[in-house]
Amino acid sequence: MTSEVSNGSKSPVKMEVDLATGSDGSTCGSNSDNAAALTVWEQANDVEELGDEFLKFNAEVHHSIINAHPWTKDPHYFKSIKISAVALLKMLIHAQSGHEKEIMGMLVGKVAHETIIVMDTFPLMVEGTEVRVNPQEQAYEFIVQQVESMERVGRREKVLGWYHSHPGYGCWLSGIDVSTQSSNQRYQEPFVAVVVDHIRTLSFGKVHVGAFRTYPEGYKPPDEGPQEYQSIPMEKIEDFGVHCKSYYSLEVSFFKSSLEKNLINMLWYKYWLNSLSADAASAQERHLNKLTTDLAKKVENAASSVDRASYDHSALQEKLAQCAKDAAKLSYKQINAMIGSLIKDDIFKVY
């Protein structure tokens, strides 16, 4: 990934200019369209409006929790995470800038009782591929510079996690992610890992994001019973299955305050335009093609197992049931893609 894509500075800005004005200089869409889209997005993602007091950094509460180290006694101490709409939009815009390559950044915020609160984020310039991110030495130097900059201007929030994207293959931790998060928790607690899938977000219209913390080495987590089914690409199922008991998910919710209104509007405008771009449409089309191919492989794999005389038929039924769920989700995404295409045609008057 080049720095031009990693920092999201050039490509998205150029795209904004191209989309914001037509060939005759007229504005595409309107303020009312933009505001209506933001309202729908906030409702779809249950963005809660909180008082401005919530944004204040309570040093006494924060440091009392840090000094008590409750996570050493209870590996499941942090149960939820609250992410500001500002931080969420920044992550999504950054993920869009990477297209189908992974991106990475840091989370800034505070802690409360059993809760991690993310107030802001900043991106890192990393070398990304479609399956992993490789932080370089300058990325770590940049983190130090950012922390020092926050301290100089009187910001008291702390770096308490990292985020990265999984373009099109869901929100979970790979083996590399588990190793990274475990190291972070070992040396700089409290720390959380957030994963965002901007391509699935575009397909569903609802943000696909997950927050995770790893268990200490040697810890055996309690049996939590059946988990909600998650569609994982066939080539990643093994990686998912091997490490899925090494971490747990936090309940994710989103919030906003009146103080952030103008910033949210500016970020939303950029995110909305990026989502309407040709690049986003192409990525979504490739994503749907990959899902269709992946579903065909899963059905073929399930069907080929029928020939084995000793095969467990209950396992076959489970595989076919999962294929049916994947097919239903794929159909839903395809319908959403068609609706999105019609909306864009209407906004930009393409008939």
Short mmCIF file of the C-alpha atoms (twelve columns), coordinates in Angstrom:
data_MODEL
# 
_entry.id   MODEL 
# 
loop_
_atom_site.group_PDB 
_atom_site.id 
_atom_site.type_symbol 
_atom_site.label_atom_id 
_atom_site.label_alt_id 
_atom_site.label_comp_id 
_atom_site.label_asym_id 
_atom_site.label_seq_id 
_atom_site.Cartn_x 
_atom_site.Cartn_y 
_atom_site.Cartn_z 
_atom_site.pdbx_PDB_model_num 
ATOM 1   C CA . MET A 1   0.000   0.000   0.000   1 
ATOM 2   C CA . THR A 2   1.477   3.339   -0.951  1 
ATOM 3   C CA . SER A 3   1.463   6.270   1.411   1 
ATOM 4   C CA . GLU A 4   -0.979  8.009   -0.881  1 
ATOM 5   C CA . VAL A 5   -3.569  5.340   -0.181  1 
ATOM 6   C CA . SER A 6   -2.591  4.644   3.423   1 
ATOM 7   C CA . ASN A 7   -3.106  8.133   4.750   1 
ATOM 8   C CA . GLY A 8   -6.275  8.663   2.745   1 
ATOM 9   C CA . SER A 9   -5.143  12.163  1.778   1 
ATOM 10  C CA . LYS A 10  -5.076  12.281  -2.021  1 
ATOM 11  C CA . SER A 11  -7.419  9.716   -3.503  1 
ATOM 12  C CA . PRO A 12  -10.499 10.495  -1.343  1 
ATOM 13  C CA . VAL A 13  -10.017 14.266  -1.750  1 
ATOM 14  C CA . LYS A 14  -9.852  13.998  -5.534  1 
ATOM 15  C CA . MET A 15  -12.919 11.767  -5.456  1 
ATOM 16  C CA . GLU A 16  -14.782 14.352  -3.384  1 
ATOM 17  C CA . VAL A 17  -14.095 17.060  -5.977  1 
ATOM 18  C CA . ASP A 18  -15.180 14.832  -8.857  1 
ATOM 19  C CA . LEU A 19  -18.420 13.826  -7.168  1 
ATOM 20  C CA . ALA A 20  -19.317 17.080  -5.482  1 
ATOM 21  C CA . THR A 21  -19.514 18.987  -8.755  1 
ATOM 22  C CA . GLY A 22  -20.754 18.029  -12.157 1 
ATOM 23  C CA . SER A 23  -19.162 18.918  -15.471 1 
ATOM 24  C CA . ASP A 24  -21.087 22.202  -15.437 1 
ATOM 25  C CA . GLY A 25  -19.911 23.034  -11.919 1 
ATOM 26  C CA . SER A 26  -23.284 22.252  -10.336 1 
ATOM 27  C CA . THR A 27  -23.504 20.503  -7.000  1 
ATOM 28  C CA . CYS A 28  -24.467 16.827  -7.053  1 
ATOM 29  C CA . GLY A 29  -27.104 16.031  -4.452  1 
ATOM 30  C CA . SER A 30  -28.270 18.572  -1.879  1 
ATOM 31  C CA . ASN A 31  -27.793 19.457  1.763   1 
ATOM 32  C CA . SER A 32  -31.191 17.945  2.510   1 
ATOM 33  C CA . ASP A 33  -30.181 14.664  0.824   1 
ATOM 34  C CA . ASN A 34  -26.963 14.622  2.838   1 
ATOM 35  C CA . ALA A 35  -28.750 15.367  6.133   1 
ATOM 36  C CA . ALA A 36  -31.432 12.770  5.432   1 
ATOM 37  C CA . ALA A 37  -28.802 10.131  4.650   1 
ATOM 38  C CA . LEU A 38  -26.981 10.933  7.909   1 
ATOM 39  C CA . THR A 39  -30.214 10.623  9.896   1 
ATOM 40  C CA . VAL A 40  -30.968 7.235   8.327   1 
ATOM 41  C CA . TRP A 41  -27.408 6.061   9.049   1 
ATOM 42  C CA . GLU A 42  -27.607 7.158   12.690  1 
ATOM 43  C CA . GLN A 43  -30.942 5.392   13.141  1 
ATOM 44  C CA . ALA A 44  -29.741 2.206   11.441  1 
ATOM 45  C CA . ASN A 45  -26.724 2.060   13.757  1 
ATOM 46  C CA . ASP A 46  -28.528 3.166   16.946  1 
ATOM 47  C CA . VAL A 47  -26.276 6.191   17.479  1 
ATOM 48  C CA . GLU A 48  -27.242 7.523   20.905  1 
ATOM 49  C CA . GLU A 49  -27.045 11.238  21.689  1 
ATOM 50  C CA . LEU A 50  -25.339 11.829  25.032  1 
ATOM 51  C CA . GLY A 51  -24.755 15.005  26.997  1 
ATOM 52  C CA . ASP A 52  -21.595 17.000  26.422  1 
ATOM 53  C CA . GLU A 53  -20.471 16.077  29.949  1 
ATOM 54  C CA . PHE A 54  -19.845 12.560  28.674  1 
ATOM 55  C CA . LEU A 55  -16.931 13.847  26.584  1 
ATOM 56  C CA . LYS A 56  -15.050 15.186  29.598  1 
ATOM 57  C CA . PHE A 57  -12.052 13.191  30.757  1 
ATOM 58  C CA . ASN A 58  -12.549 12.201  34.405  1 
ATOM 59  C CA . ALA A 59  -8.968  11.613  35.514  1 
ATOM 60  C CA . GLU A 60  -10.005 10.282  38.922  1 
ATOM 61  C CA . VAL A 61  -12.251 7.556   37.496  1 
ATOM 62  C CA . HIS A 62  -9.834  6.681   34.689  1 
ATOM 63  C CA . HIS A 63  -6.739  6.355   36.870  1 
ATOM 64  C CA . SER A 64  -8.546  4.543   39.694  1 
ATOM 65  C CA . ILE A 65  -9.450  1.775   37.234  1 
ATOM 66  C CA . ILE A 66  -5.979  1.739   35.666  1 
ATOM 67  C CA . ASN A 67  -4.264  1.480   39.061  1 
ATOM 68  C CA . ALA A 68  -6.600  -1.290  40.272  1 
ATOM 69  C CA . HIS A 69  -5.850  -3.564  37.256  1 
ATOM 70  C CA . PRO A 70  -9.255  -5.325  37.508  1 
ATOM 71  C CA . TRP A 71  -8.595  -7.257  34.271  1 
ATOM 72  C CA . THR A 72  -5.873  -9.274  36.030  1 
ATOM 73  C CA . LYS A 73  -8.526  -10.760 38.323  1 
ATOM 74  C CA . ASP A 74  -11.253 -11.002 35.709  1 
ATOM 75  C CA . PRO A 75  -10.066 -11.572 32.089  1 
ATOM 76  C CA . HIS A 76  -13.608 -10.681 31.028  1 
ATOM 77  C CA . TYR A 77  -13.650 -7.381  32.970  1 
ATOM 78  C CA . PHE A 78  -14.290 -5.103  29.985  1 
ATOM 79  C CA . LYS A 79  -17.707 -6.036  28.657  1 
ATOM 80  C CA . SER A 80  -18.630 -3.158  26.373  1 
ATOM 81  C CA . ILE A 81  -17.177 -0.444  24.185  1 
ATOM 82  C CA . LYS A 82  -18.727 2.896   23.258  1 
ATOM 83  C CA . ILE A 83  -17.441 4.467   20.043  1 
ATOM 84  C CA . SER A 84  -18.124 8.085   19.122  1 
ATOM 85  C CA . ALA A 85  -19.669 8.776   15.720  1 
ATOM 86  C CA . VAL A 86  -16.594 10.898  14.942  1 
ATOM 87  C CA . ALA A 87  -14.219 7.998   15.616  1 
ATOM 88  C CA . LEU A 88  -16.446 5.577   13.698  1 
ATOM 89  C CA . LEU A 89  -16.632 7.754   10.594  1 
ATOM 90  C CA . LYS A 90  -12.873 8.340   10.689  1 
ATOM 91  C CA . MET A 91  -12.281 4.571   10.731  1 
ATOM 92  C CA . LEU A 92  -14.703 3.987   7.853   1 
ATOM 93  C CA . ILE A 93  -13.174 6.757   5.715   1 
ATOM 94  C CA . HIS A 94  -9.686  5.405   6.411   1 
ATOM 95  C CA . ALA A 95  -10.818 1.872   5.513   1 
ATOM 96  C CA . GLN A 96  -12.346 3.163   2.268   1 
ATOM 97  C CA . SER A 97  -9.018  4.752   1.333   1 
ATOM 98  C CA . GLY A 98  -7.386  1.322   1.447   1 
ATOM 99  C CA . HIS A 99  -10.003 -0.118  -0.930  1 
ATOM 100 C CA . GLU A 100 -9.487  -3.905  -0.742  1 
ATOM 101 C CA . LYS A 101 -6.269  -3.723  1.276   1 
ATOM 102 C CA . GLU A 102 -6.126  -3.658  5.056   1 
ATOM 103 C CA . ILE A 103 -5.462  -0.410  6.898   1 
ATOM 104 C CA . MET A 104 -4.513  0.240   10.523  1 
ATOM 105 C CA . GLY A 105 -4.811  3.022   13.090  1 
ATOM 106 C CA . MET A 106 -4.979  3.758   16.798  1 
ATOM 107 C CA . LEU A 107 -7.880  4.404   19.182  1 
ATOM 108 C CA . VAL A 108 -7.923  7.276   21.665  1 
ATOM 109 C CA . GLY A 109 -10.226 7.560   24.662  1 
ATOM 110 C CA . LYS A 110 -10.813 6.662   28.295  1 
ATOM 111 C CA . VAL A 111 -12.169 3.877   30.488  1 
ATOM 112 C CA . ALA A 112 -15.152 3.666   32.809  1 
ATOM 113 C CA . HIS A 113 -16.561 0.780   34.853  1 
ATOM 114 C CA . GLU A 114 -16.322 -2.339  32.620  1 
ATOM 115 C CA . THR A 115 -16.404 -0.063  29.570  1 
ATOM 116 C CA . ILE A 116 -13.898 1.282   27.050  1 
ATOM 117 C CA . ILE A 117 -14.882 4.623   25.517  1 
ATOM 118 C CA . VAL A 118 -13.353 5.545   22.144  1 
ATOM 119 C CA . MET A 119 -13.477 9.287   21.504  1 
ATOM 120 C CA . ASP A 120 -11.116 9.637   18.530  1 
ATOM 121 C CA . THR A 121 -8.755  7.789   16.191  1 
ATOM 122 C CA . PHE A 122 -5.702  8.496   14.096  1 
ATOM 123 C CA . PRO A 123 -4.453  6.508   11.066  1 
ATOM 124 C CA . LEU A 124 -1.064  4.861   10.675  1 
ATOM 125 C CA . MET A 125 0.911   4.659   7.458   1 
ATOM 126 C CA . VAL A 126 1.360   0.923   7.107   1 
ATOM 127 C CA . GLU A 127 2.104   -1.549  4.346   1 
ATOM 128 C CA . GLY A 128 -1.195  -3.305  3.786   1 
ATOM 129 C CA . THR A 129 -2.241  -6.380  1.806   1 
ATOM 130 C CA . GLU A 130 -5.628  -8.014  1.346   1 
ATOM 131 C CA . VAL A 131 -5.056  -10.193 4.416   1 
ATOM 132 C CA . ARG A 132 -2.747  -8.350  6.818   1 
ATOM 133 C CA . VAL A 133 -1.095  -5.064  7.778   1 
ATOM 134 C CA . ASN A 134 2.619   -4.643  8.435   1 
ATOM 135 C CA . PRO A 135 3.455   -1.662  10.674  1 
ATOM 136 C CA . GLN A 136 6.827   -0.140  9.828   1 
ATOM 137 C CA . GLU A 137 9.215   1.602   12.222  1 
ATOM 138 C CA . GLN A 138 7.904   5.030   11.195  1 
ATOM 139 C CA . ALA A 139 4.403   3.974   12.283  1 
ATOM 140 C CA . TYR A 140 5.578   3.494   15.867  1 
ATOM 141 C CA . GLU A 141 7.434   6.810   15.724  1 
ATOM 142 C CA . PHE A 142 4.233   8.467   14.536  1 
ATOM 143 C CA . ILE A 143 2.308   7.064   17.526  1 
ATOM 144 C CA . VAL A 144 4.819   8.660   19.902  1 
ATOM 145 C CA . GLN A 145 4.545   11.969  18.029  1 
ATOM 146 C CA . GLN A 146 0.740   11.879  18.198  1 
ATOM 147 C CA . VAL A 147 0.742   11.181  21.937  1 
ATOM 148 C CA . GLU A 148 3.173   14.041  22.537  1 
ATOM 149 C CA . SER A 149 1.032   16.358  20.389  1 
ATOM 150 C CA . MET A 150 -2.089  15.503  22.391  1 
ATOM 151 C CA . GLU A 151 -0.284  16.233  25.644  1 
ATOM 152 C CA . ARG A 152 0.984   19.592  24.340  1 
ATOM 153 C CA . VAL A 153 -2.529  20.818  23.515  1 
ATOM 154 C CA . GLY A 154 -3.963  19.593  26.800  1 
ATOM 155 C CA . ARG A 155 -5.813  16.516  25.582  1 
ATOM 156 C CA . ARG A 156 -5.897  13.996  28.408  1 
ATOM 157 C CA . GLU A 157 -7.345  10.993  26.579  1 
ATOM 158 C CA . LYS A 158 -5.068  7.979   26.177  1 
ATOM 159 C CA . VAL A 159 -4.210  5.561   23.393  1 
ATOM 160 C CA . LEU A 160 -6.146  2.474   24.444  1 
ATOM 161 C CA . GLY A 161 -6.412  0.308   21.376  1 
ATOM 162 C CA . TRP A 162 -5.892  -0.226  17.679  1 
ATOM 163 C CA . TYR A 163 -8.153  -0.752  14.703  1 
ATOM 164 C CA . HIS A 164 -7.730  -2.346  11.314  1 
ATOM 165 C CA . SER A 165 -9.941  -3.406  8.435   1 
ATOM 166 C CA . HIS A 166 -11.019 -6.775  7.088   1 
ATOM 167 C CA . PRO A 167 -12.174 -5.826  3.562   1 
ATOM 168 C CA . GLY A 168 -15.123 -8.080  2.804   1 
ATOM 169 C CA . TYR A 169 -14.446 -10.993 5.154   1 
ATOM 170 C CA . GLY A 170 -16.017 -10.008 8.446   1 
ATOM 171 C CA . CYS A 171 -15.045 -8.824  11.900  1 
ATOM 172 C CA . TRP A 172 -12.949 -11.323 13.866  1 
ATOM 173 C CA . LEU A 173 -9.304  -11.797 14.856  1 
ATOM 174 C CA . SER A 174 -6.872  -13.820 12.758  1 
ATOM 175 C CA . GLY A 175 -3.908  -15.620 14.280  1 
ATOM 176 C CA . ILE A 176 -1.684  -12.602 13.566  1 
ATOM 177 C CA . ASP A 177 -4.290  -10.274 15.098  1 
ATOM 178 C CA . VAL A 178 -4.501  -12.427 18.235  1 
ATOM 179 C CA . SER A 179 -0.717  -12.327 18.609  1 
ATOM 180 C CA . THR A 180 -0.645  -8.534  18.139  1 
ATOM 181 C CA . GLN A 181 -3.477  -7.928  20.594  1 
ATOM 182 C CA . SER A 182 -2.004  -10.296 23.200  1 
ATOM 183 C CA . SER A 183 1.307   -8.417  23.069  1 
ATOM 184 C CA . ASN A 184 -0.472  -5.088  23.449  1 
ATOM 185 C CA . GLN A 185 -2.444  -6.322  26.455  1 
ATOM 186 C CA . ARG A 186 0.711   -7.699  28.025  1 
ATOM 187 C CA . TYR A 187 2.598   -4.396  27.896  1 
ATOM 188 C CA . GLN A 188 0.103   -1.518  27.704  1 
ATOM 189 C CA . GLU A 189 -3.205  -2.322  29.324  1 
ATOM 190 C CA . PRO A 190 -5.990  -1.428  28.966  1 
ATOM 191 C CA . PHE A 191 -6.053  -2.162  25.233  1 
ATOM 192 C CA . VAL A 192 -8.740  -3.224  22.761  1 
ATOM 193 C CA . ALA A 193 -8.744  -4.387  19.139  1 
ATOM 194 C CA . VAL A 194 -11.411 -3.066  16.774  1 
ATOM 195 C CA . VAL A 195 -12.048 -4.575  13.342  1 
ATOM 196 C CA . VAL A 196 -14.151 -2.813  10.705  1 
ATOM 197 C CA . ASP A 197 -15.388 -4.212  7.393   1 
ATOM 198 C CA . HIS A 198 -16.241 -1.253  5.158   1 
ATOM 199 C CA . ILE A 199 -17.214 -3.428  2.189   1 
ATOM 200 C CA . ARG A 200 -19.817 -5.416  4.131   1 
ATOM 201 C CA . THR A 201 -20.936 -2.113  5.644   1 
ATOM 202 C CA . LEU A 202 -21.646 -0.821  2.145   1 
ATOM 203 C CA . SER A 203 -23.497 -4.013  1.208   1 
ATOM 204 C CA . PHE A 204 -25.723 -4.093  4.302   1 
ATOM 205 C CA . GLY A 205 -26.136 -0.378  4.984   1 
ATOM 206 C CA . LYS A 206 -25.262 -1.014  8.626   1 
ATOM 207 C CA . VAL A 207 -21.777 -0.684  10.082  1 
ATOM 208 C CA . HIS A 208 -19.914 -3.979  10.408  1 
ATOM 209 C CA . VAL A 209 -17.539 -3.513  13.322  1 
ATOM 210 C CA . GLY A 210 -16.313 -5.733  16.148  1 
ATOM 211 C CA . ALA A 211 -14.306 -5.107  19.313  1 
ATOM 212 C CA . PHE A 212 -12.186 -7.816  20.941  1 
ATOM 213 C CA . ARG A 213 -9.858  -8.583  23.819  1 
ATOM 214 C CA . THR A 214 -7.679  -11.674 24.107  1 
ATOM 215 C CA . TYR A 215 -7.552  -14.044 27.061  1 
ATOM 216 C CA . PRO A 216 -4.328  -14.544 29.056  1 
ATOM 217 C CA . GLU A 217 -2.130  -17.424 27.934  1 
ATOM 218 C CA . GLY A 218 -3.316  -20.689 29.477  1 
ATOM 219 C CA . TYR A 219 -6.750  -19.304 30.395  1 
ATOM 220 C CA . LYS A 220 -9.669  -21.566 29.545  1 
ATOM 221 C CA . PRO A 221 -12.768 -19.482 28.836  1 
ATOM 222 C CA . PRO A 222 -16.161 -20.725 30.041  1 
ATOM 223 C CA . ASP A 223 -18.443 -22.363 27.511  1 
ATOM 224 C CA . GLU A 224 -20.613 -19.534 26.204  1 
ATOM 225 C CA . GLY A 225 -22.915 -21.828 24.249  1 
ATOM 226 C CA . PRO A 226 -23.862 -21.400 20.576  1 
ATOM 227 C CA . GLN A 227 -22.522 -18.204 19.023  1 
ATOM 228 C CA . GLU A 228 -24.281 -16.115 16.405  1 
ATOM 229 C CA . TYR A 229 -23.412 -17.511 12.969  1 
ATOM 230 C CA . GLN A 230 -20.855 -15.478 11.044  1 
ATOM 231 C CA . SER A 231 -20.135 -16.018 7.375   1 
ATOM 232 C CA . ILE A 232 -16.404 -16.675 6.954   1 
ATOM 233 C CA . PRO A 233 -14.742 -17.197 3.533   1 
ATOM 234 C CA . MET A 234 -13.741 -20.822 3.007   1 
ATOM 235 C CA . GLU A 235 -10.008 -20.073 2.791   1 
ATOM 236 C CA . LYS A 236 -10.143 -18.334 6.183   1 
ATOM 237 C CA . ILE A 237 -12.325 -20.790 8.112   1 
ATOM 238 C CA . GLU A 238 -9.347  -22.702 9.510   1 
ATOM 239 C CA . ASP A 239 -7.638  -19.528 10.779  1 
ATOM 240 C CA . PHE A 240 -10.915 -18.390 12.325  1 
ATOM 241 C CA . GLY A 241 -11.613 -21.731 13.999  1 
ATOM 242 C CA . VAL A 242 -8.135  -22.221 15.461  1 
ATOM 243 C CA . HIS A 243 -8.117  -18.874 17.270  1 
ATOM 244 C CA . CYS A 244 -11.791 -18.113 17.983  1 
ATOM 245 C CA . LYS A 245 -11.468 -19.274 21.622  1 
ATOM 246 C CA . SER A 246 -8.445  -17.044 22.245  1 
ATOM 247 C CA . TYR A 247 -10.498 -13.861 22.543  1 
ATOM 248 C CA . TYR A 248 -13.957 -12.559 23.316  1 
ATOM 249 C CA . SER A 249 -16.208 -9.871  21.850  1 
ATOM 250 C CA . LEU A 250 -17.268 -6.685  23.576  1 
ATOM 251 C CA . GLU A 251 -20.751 -5.258  23.135  1 
ATOM 252 C CA . VAL A 252 -20.422 -2.336  20.708  1 
ATOM 253 C CA . SER A 253 -22.523 0.835   20.770  1 
ATOM 254 C CA . PHE A 254 -22.180 4.288   19.223  1 
ATOM 255 C CA . PHE A 255 -22.771 7.778   20.575  1 
ATOM 256 C CA . LYS A 256 -22.614 11.442  19.610  1 
ATOM 257 C CA . SER A 257 -22.882 14.811  21.349  1 
ATOM 258 C CA . SER A 258 -23.985 18.273  20.281  1 
ATOM 259 C CA . LEU A 259 -20.384 19.532  20.503  1 
ATOM 260 C CA . GLU A 260 -19.395 17.162  17.690  1 
ATOM 261 C CA . LYS A 261 -22.274 18.056  15.361  1 
ATOM 262 C CA . ASN A 262 -20.292 20.122  12.832  1 
ATOM 263 C CA . LEU A 263 -17.419 17.640  12.748  1 
ATOM 264 C CA . ILE A 264 -19.828 14.727  12.243  1 
ATOM 265 C CA . ASN A 265 -21.502 16.573  9.356   1 
ATOM 266 C CA . MET A 266 -18.148 17.193  7.628   1 
ATOM 267 C CA . LEU A 267 -16.975 13.608  8.102   1 
ATOM 268 C CA . TRP A 268 -20.320 12.236  6.990   1 
ATOM 269 C CA . TYR A 269 -20.234 14.270  3.773   1 
ATOM 270 C CA . LYS A 270 -16.849 12.809  2.874   1 
ATOM 271 C CA . TYR A 271 -17.911 9.262   3.814   1 
ATOM 272 C CA . TRP A 272 -21.176 9.579   1.888   1 
ATOM 273 C CA . LEU A 273 -19.421 10.762  -1.261  1 
ATOM 274 C CA . ASN A 274 -16.831 7.984   -0.976  1 
ATOM 275 C CA . SER A 275 -19.663 5.451   -0.653  1 
ATOM 276 C CA . LEU A 276 -21.273 6.767   -3.841  1 
ATOM 277 C CA . SER A 277 -18.029 6.653   -5.823  1 
ATOM 278 C CA . ALA A 278 -17.204 4.378   -8.740  1 
ATOM 279 C CA . ASP A 279 -14.377 2.814   -6.691  1 
ATOM 280 C CA . ALA A 280 -16.830 1.796   -3.966  1 
ATOM 281 C CA . ALA A 281 -19.233 0.335   -6.534  1 
ATOM 282 C CA . SER A 282 -16.428 -1.688  -8.151  1 
ATOM 283 C CA . ALA A 283 -15.255 -2.993  -4.773  1 
ATOM 284 C CA . GLN A 284 -18.795 -4.004  -3.901  1 
ATOM 285 C CA . GLU A 285 -19.214 -5.804  -7.237  1 
ATOM 286 C CA . ARG A 286 -15.955 -7.722  -6.728  1 
ATOM 287 C CA . HIS A 287 -17.024 -8.540  -3.171  1 
ATOM 288 C CA . LEU A 288 -20.339 -10.009 -4.360  1 
ATOM 289 C CA . ASN A 289 -18.541 -12.044 -7.039  1 
ATOM 290 C CA . LYS A 290 -16.145 -13.428 -4.410  1 
ATOM 291 C CA . LEU A 291 -19.059 -14.327 -2.132  1 
ATOM 292 C CA . THR A 292 -20.834 -16.148 -4.962  1 
ATOM 293 C CA . THR A 293 -17.681 -18.143 -5.787  1 
ATOM 294 C CA . ASP A 294 -17.079 -18.881 -2.105  1 
ATOM 295 C CA . LEU A 295 -20.669 -20.099 -1.645  1 
ATOM 296 C CA . ALA A 296 -20.314 -22.414 -4.653  1 
ATOM 297 C CA . LYS A 297 -17.133 -23.903 -3.137  1 
ATOM 298 C CA . LYS A 298 -18.861 -24.477 0.207   1 
ATOM 299 C CA . VAL A 299 -21.818 -26.234 -1.437  1 
ATOM 300 C CA . GLU A 300 -19.437 -28.334 -3.556  1 
ATOM 301 C CA . ASN A 301 -17.454 -29.254 -0.442  1 
ATOM 302 C CA . ALA A 302 -20.616 -30.313 1.385   1 
ATOM 303 C CA . ALA A 303 -21.902 -32.300 -1.605  1 
ATOM 304 C CA . SER A 304 -18.602 -34.141 -2.146  1 
ATOM 305 C CA . SER A 305 -18.692 -35.416 1.427   1 
ATOM 306 C CA . VAL A 306 -21.940 -37.307 0.752   1 
ATOM 307 C CA . ASP A 307 -19.981 -39.919 -1.219  1 
ATOM 308 C CA . ARG A 308 -18.133 -40.962 1.911   1 
ATOM 309 C CA . ALA A 309 -19.912 -43.931 3.463   1 
ATOM 310 C CA . SER A 310 -18.877 -43.073 7.000   1 
ATOM 311 C CA . TYR A 311 -19.814 -39.401 6.796   1 
ATOM 312 C CA . ASP A 312 -21.778 -37.910 9.687   1 
ATOM 313 C CA . HIS A 313 -25.056 -36.770 8.117   1 
ATOM 314 C CA . SER A 314 -25.779 -34.375 10.972  1 
ATOM 315 C CA . ALA A 315 -22.553 -32.565 10.084  1 
ATOM 316 C CA . LEU A 316 -23.713 -32.440 6.441   1 
ATOM 317 C CA . GLN A 317 -27.002 -30.879 7.508   1 
ATOM 318 C CA . GLU A 318 -25.118 -28.276 9.530   1 
ATOM 319 C CA . LYS A 319 -22.908 -27.412 6.540   1 
ATOM 320 C CA . LEU A 320 -25.917 -27.092 4.240   1 
ATOM 321 C CA . ALA A 321 -27.730 -24.947 6.809   1 
ATOM 322 C CA . GLN A 322 -24.720 -22.621 6.901   1 
ATOM 323 C CA . CYS A 323 -24.696 -22.492 3.098   1 
ATOM 324 C CA . ALA A 324 -28.384 -21.558 3.172   1 
ATOM 325 C CA . LYS A 325 -27.653 -18.709 5.593   1 
ATOM 326 C CA . ASP A 326 -24.802 -17.504 3.382   1 
ATOM 327 C CA . ALA A 327 -27.084 -17.646 0.336   1 
ATOM 328 C CA . ALA A 328 -29.759 -15.599 2.121   1 
ATOM 329 C CA . LYS A 329 -27.188 -12.969 3.156   1 
ATOM 330 C CA . LEU A 330 -25.774 -12.872 -0.367  1 
ATOM 331 C CA . SER A 331 -29.253 -12.286 -1.829  1 
ATOM 332 C CA . TYR A 332 -29.828 -9.472  0.661   1 
ATOM 333 C CA . LYS A 333 -26.513 -7.851  -0.293  1 
ATOM 334 C CA . GLN A 334 -27.308 -8.108  -4.008  1 
ATOM 335 C CA . ILE A 335 -30.686 -6.444  -3.470  1 
ATOM 336 C CA . ASN A 336 -29.030 -3.683  -1.442  1 
ATOM 337 C CA . ALA A 337 -26.460 -3.189  -4.198  1 
ATOM 338 C CA . MET A 338 -29.203 -2.810  -6.818  1 
ATOM 339 C CA . ILE A 339 -31.124 -0.348  -4.637  1 
ATOM 340 C CA . GLY A 340 -27.932 1.624   -4.046  1 
ATOM 341 C CA . SER A 341 -27.269 1.737   -7.782  1 
ATOM 342 C CA . LEU A 342 -30.774 3.076   -8.463  1 
ATOM 343 C CA . ILE A 343 -30.376 5.742   -5.767  1 
ATOM 344 C CA . LYS A 344 -27.047 6.876   -7.242  1 
ATOM 345 C CA . ASP A 345 -28.590 7.024   -10.725 1 
ATOM 346 C CA . ASP A 346 -31.349 9.235   -9.337  1 
ATOM 347 C CA . ILE A 347 -28.973 11.529  -7.397  1 
ATOM 348 C CA . PHE A 348 -26.628 12.036  -10.340 1 
ATOM 349 C CA . LYS A 349 -29.448 12.015  -12.897 1 
ATOM 350 C CA . VAL A 350 -28.129 9.016   -14.838 1 
ATOM 351 C CA . TYR A 351 -30.946 7.582   -16.940 1 
# 
